[in-house]
Amino acid sequence: MPGPNTAAAPEPLIKTVRVSDEVITAGLTDGRTITVPLAWSWRLSEATPEQRGNFRLIGAGEGVHWPDIDEDISVWGMLYGVPAHKAPAR
């Protein structure tokens, strides 16, 4: 009797990114699409459309970096629902 398939699934990686006034959408290399509220990133929420559009993928697609606003979002953060929290005002 054959055993269960023990092959590991590939790590999810981001292939494409779109940022609108309401959501961040990432297309993954495995065909899935993840959409999270823009409000999950206070930095992106407060950024201009130009700043939101200036991003690069981190590594092979493990995350996204927006250099103009120093924001990073990981594929795991998007998959598991980990919003960025704004630091308290001093």
C-alpha positions, 0 to 999 in steps of 0.5 A: 500500500503506497504511503501519503505524498510527502512532497513539500508544497512550494513556498508562496511567492509574490509575482505581481502587486497592485495597490489601489485606494482601498486594497493591496492585491498580490498575485502569487506564483502558484496562481492564487491572488491575495487581497488585503485592505490598504488600511492594514498598512498605515504607511501605504494608506498615508502615501501618495499614489506615486509612492504606492506605485514605487515598489520592488519585490524582496528576494524571489517574491517573499515580500514587497518593499516600498522605498519611498515610505520604508514599508515592507509587507511579506507574503506570509503577513498577507496570507495570515492577516498580519496588519502593520500597527502604527507606533503610538504618538510621543 
